């Protein structure tokens, strides 16, 4: 995605919009440890970097890039 100056809107086309709270590094490490202990052989699905983890508060849905820019503005 983009830099902080464009609020991550350096893409074209559609986007999945949501409201979220970032997870700090310490919490992400505790979650990673708990998941690794519970699933020693990994979990199915696509891995997401811990620095991209967040708690989704509300999924807003799919939107065009222009609609996303209006929501962020």
Secondary structure in CASP SS format (residue, H / E / C, confidence):
PFRMAT SS
TARGET T0000
AUTHOR 0000-0000-0000
METHOD secondary structure of the structure
MODEL  1
X C 1.00
X C 1.00
X C 1.00
X H 1.00
X H 1.00
X H 1.00
X C 1.00
X C 1.00
X C 1.00
X C 1.00
X C 1.00
X C 1.00
X C 1.00
X E 1.00
X E 1.00
X E 1.00
X E 1.00
X E 1.00
X E 1.00
X E 1.00
X E 1.00
X E 1.00
X C 1.00
X C 1.00
X H 1.00
X H 1.00
X H 1.00
X H 1.00
X H 1.00
X H 1.00
X H 1.00
X H 1.00
X H 1.00
X H 1.00
X H 1.00
X H 1.00
X H 1.00
X H 1.00
X C 1.00
X C 1.00
X C 1.00
X C 1.00
X C 1.00
X C 1.00
X C 1.00
X C 1.00
X C 1.00
X C 1.00
X C 1.00
X H 1.00
X H 1.00
X H 1.00
X C 1.00
X E 1.00
X E 1.00
X E 1.00
X E 1.00
X E 1.00
X E 1.00
X E 1.00
X E 1.00
X E 1.00
X E 1.00
X E 1.00
X H 1.00
X H 1.00
X H 1.00
X H 1.00
X H 1.00
X H 1.00
X H 1.00
X H 1.00
X C 1.00
END
